[in-house]
C-alpha cells in the first residue's frame, strides 16, 4: 500500500506540475530589453501610439496570395518605430484572445515599446475590457516620454457609433464603440496633436464631436477603405523636424495615403483631414441632428452603407466643409462613378 501510495503521489505531483505549466507558464508575459545605453541617451521629441486591432477578419487576397491586413500594418508600424531615432513608439497588436482548456486566458496580445529606435520591451498581455484599459496601463507604466508631442493611430474595422458586443471575434461579450474609443483615449494622454483613424466610415459627425476635446486634427475616411490601410510613411517628417506644424504633417500623411490608394483601387477613395477647431462652429448641431437621424433609420432598419451626408435631406442644409481638407476619387464603375463631388462627411444611408 505504501509503494502504491508513493506512486500515486508522484503522479499527482507530475499532474500538478504539468497543469502549472499550462496555466501559468503559457500565459506569462515575455519581456525583451535592449541593453544599449543609446536608447536612453536623449529625451524623445515625440510619442507615437499605434493600436492595431487584429481580433476580427482582416484577411484579403492579392494576386491569389492571402494576407492579413493587421499583420501588414504591424510590420509597417515596427519599421517606422525602428526609424524613430528621436521618438518613443508604442505598438499594440490586439490579437484574438484564446483560452487554455477553454477556461484560462492565454496572453496573446502584444505590446512593443521602442525608444529612439531601440526595442526596449515586448510583452504579451490580456485585455481587461473591449476598450484600451490594459493598453493604457502598460503605456503609463513604460513610457519615458516627458511632455513630448503625442500622436495616436488606430487601425481596424469601422468603430461603431452605437454600443456593440460583436466587434471582437474572440470576445463577443465585450463592447466597443465611439464613446468607449474617445473616452479611453484620455487614459493615455489628455490631448493629442493628431489622431488617425485607419478604418471605414469614421469620418462622420458623431466621431468628430466625440473627439472635439481630444485632439486638434483627425485623419479619417467617410467611406470604405476595404482593408487598404492609410499610409504613415510620411511620419519620417517628424525625424527631420520634430516641431513640424501639425497641419503640414496631417496633410502630408493624408495626401500620401490618397495617392497610394488610388494607384491600386478602382473603388471610391476618400481621405479627409478634420480641423476640429474650425468645424466646432457647426459640428455640434450636425452631430445632434445626425444622432436623431440614426435613431430613426436604425428603427426601420436600414444601415446599408455610408453615403455623403449632404445627400440626406435632414442634414443637407447644415452640411459644411469648412475645416475639412478632403481628397476624393469616385469609383471607376457603378452607380457612384459620376459622383464627382463629396462634402467630406460620411453618414449611414
Secondary structure, DSSP 8 states (H G I E B T S, - for coil): -HHHHHHHHHHHHHHHHHHHIIIIITTS--------GGGGSS--SEEEEEEEE-SS--EEEETTEEEEHHHHHHHHHHHHHHH-TTEEEEEEEE----EETTTEE---EEEEEEETTEEEEEEEE--SSSSSHHHHHHHHHH----S-EEEEEEESS---SS--S-SSSS-TTS---HHHHHHHHTTT-S-EEEEEEESSS--SHHHHHHTTTTEEEEEE-SS--TT-----GGGHHHHH-TT--HHHHHHHHHHHHHHHHHHH-SS-EEEEEEEHHHHHHHHHHHHHHHHHHHHHHHTTT----EEEGGGSHHHHTT---TTEEEEEE--SSSTTTT-----S-EEE-
